[in-house]
Amino acid sequence: MESKVKFSVVIPTRNREYSLRNLVNKINQQTLLPDEIIIVDSSEKKQLSYSAIGKSINYLHTDVKSAAKQRNIGLSCVGENTQVLFFLDDDTNPESTYFEDMISTLLDLNAVGVSGIAINPEKIARGKPVGVNGFLKKIFFLDSKFDGKLLISGVGIPIREGDGRIIEVEWLIGCSCWDYQKIKSLKFEEDFLGYSLGEDVIFSARARKLGKLFVNCNIALNHKELPQADPNVFKFYYMWVYYRFRLSRYIDNKILFYLAFHLSVLAKIIYSLIGIPINPIKNLKQITGLTLGLLNIFGDVFKR
């Protein structure tokens, strides 16, 4: 099927040649084919030879090792006449109608951005808060019974029940579809390094000021999340604190955000302290990451 909509796909990648080739093959099997595929590769060596690059693929090799910066490099190459823009991770496995279904959802809802549900069969899906523990997480701004919310603490609540609904949400996952003409002035924040935890939430929070965001629960995207994508525990919790605080720039009620943010971090530290007898190494790394994240925030505030 030929698309009347001009659309592009941006893929940041690093040291995953097999996954990247698999994704390119999957894209070529779609019912709608993109006008261009922009691959931004930060691997030590090029993952695709020129003979493997099709006419619709713009392959860029860079020394920049940041998923956020690589997406910005891709954005800078998108054609001015592009109507719809996709971001995909290199370890995703889209069904053959993925582009067609996403574009249809975006246009039907006149949305600024949409996504499907990312599914990893190897991971246990996050459940809704229940019981005393669930109540405490809601009190400490760590969870909500409502899917797709971006809490005042900066914690994003995922879609946990893929029951066929189309839900208006407050943030989108990194693998998403956008009305390019509405968001083309936006960029990802440049100082995210490596595994850029939270850059999609911040991008969404800014894009939401331009229009509505939706998740179509009928669209499932297999997202492998290969082991090398997962940061160590210390690094994850450091980024969970340090990068999430940046949402303060885009939230209107900053005082409430600061209170909820620090309360959520304090609760995370308390949960980790309670967990030390069960798993001392993991929980001590969590506490160290959370604490250093806070110290860096205080350092940045002091510098200003």
Protein Blocks (a to p, Z undefined) as FASTA:
>chain_A
ZZfbdcddddddehilklmmmmmmmmmmpfbdcfbdcdddfbfbdfbdfklpcfkbccdd
dfbdcfklmmmmmmmmpcfklmbdcdddfkbccdfklmmmmmmmmmmnopabdcdddddf
kbccddddehjklmmmmmnopacfbehiacfkopacddfbdghpacddfbdcfbdcddfk
lmmmpccdfkbghjaehklmmmmmmmmmnoccdddfkbccddfkpaklpccfklmmmmmm
mmmmmmmmmgfblmlmmmmmmmmmmmmmmmmmmmmmmmmmlmmmmmmmmmmmmmmmmmmm
mmZZ
